[in-house]
Amino acid sequence: MIDCKIHRTVSWTAQILAAAILGQTLFFKFTGAAESRFIFTTLGVEPWGRWLTGILELIAVGLLLTPRAAVLGGVLGAGLMGAP
């Protein structure tokens, strides 16, 4: 694979953007914001589902910001977004 500055810059920008978006939602999940509680209550998994999702998102953020594990972070993040 060609390793050039443009590819690395685009990759890091995407990783940081994805980590920032996932990271923003953590505050609402861990503090028990009304919107977050409503969503997880509607799904029937409040509070353990909210906490589990928050922990998995936190792991995804860490993996996205780790160069060797960024792919795993992306897969985990995509899986969390695509889960029913």
C-alpha positions as CSV (number, residue, x, y, z in Angstrom):
1,M,0.0,0.0,0.0
2,I,1.2,3.5,-0.8
3,D,2.0,5.4,2.3
4,C,1.9,9.1,1.6
5,K,1.3,12.2,3.7
6,I,-2.2,12.8,2.1
7,H,-3.4,9.4,2.9
8,R,-2.2,9.6,6.5
9,T,-3.7,13.0,6.9
10,V,-7.1,12.0,5.6
11,S,-7.1,8.8,7.7
12,W,-6.2,10.6,10.9
13,T,-8.8,13.3,10.2
14,A,-11.5,10.7,9.8
15,Q,-10.4,8.8,12.9
16,I,-10.3,11.9,15.0
17,L,-13.7,13.0,13.7
18,A,-15.3,9.6,14.4
19,A,-13.7,9.5,17.9
20,A,-15.0,13.0,18.6
21,I,-18.6,12.2,17.6
22,L,-18.6,8.9,19.6
23,G,-17.0,10.7,22.5
24,Q,-19.6,13.4,22.6
25,T,-22.4,10.9,23.2
26,L,-20.6,9.4,26.2
27,F,-21.4,12.4,28.4
28,F,-25.1,11.8,27.9
29,K,-25.0,8.1,28.4
30,F,-22.8,8.2,31.6
31,T,-24.7,11.1,33.2
32,G,-28.1,9.6,32.5
33,A,-29.5,12.4,30.4
34,A,-33.3,12.4,30.0
35,E,-33.0,11.7,26.2
36,S,-30.7,8.8,26.7
37,R,-32.8,7.3,29.4
38,F,-35.9,7.6,27.2
39,I,-34.2,5.9,24.3
40,F,-33.0,3.0,26.4
41,T,-36.2,2.7,28.4
42,T,-38.1,2.5,25.1
43,L,-35.8,-0.4,24.0
44,G,-36.3,-2.0,27.4
45,V,-32.6,-2.1,28.4
46,E,-32.3,0.8,30.8
47,P,-29.9,1.2,32.7
48,W,-27.6,-1.7,31.8
49,G,-27.9,-1.2,28.0
50,R,-27.0,2.5,28.3
51,W,-23.9,1.7,30.4
52,L,-22.8,-1.2,28.2
53,T,-23.2,0.9,25.0
54,G,-21.3,3.7,26.7
55,I,-18.4,1.5,27.7
56,L,-18.2,-0.1,24.2
57,E,-18.2,3.4,22.7
58,L,-15.4,4.4,25.0
59,I,-13.4,1.4,23.9
60,A,-14.1,2.3,20.3
61,V,-12.8,5.8,20.9
62,G,-9.6,4.5,22.4
63,L,-9.1,2.1,19.6
64,L,-9.7,4.7,16.9
65,L,-7.0,6.9,18.4
66,T,-4.5,4.0,18.6
67,P,-2.7,3.6,15.2
68,R,-2.4,-0.2,15.2
69,A,-6.0,-0.7,16.5
70,A,-7.8,1.9,14.5
71,V,-9.4,-0.6,12.2
72,L,-10.8,-2.5,15.1
73,G,-12.1,0.8,16.5
74,G,-13.8,1.5,13.2
75,V,-15.4,-1.9,13.1
76,L,-16.6,-1.6,16.7
77,G,-18.0,1.9,16.1
78,A,-19.8,0.8,12.9
79,G,-21.2,-2.2,14.7
80,L,-22.5,-0.1,17.5
81,M,-24.2,2.3,15.0
82,G,-25.6,-0.5,13.0
83,A,-26.9,-2.6,15.9
84,P,-30.7,-3.0,16.1
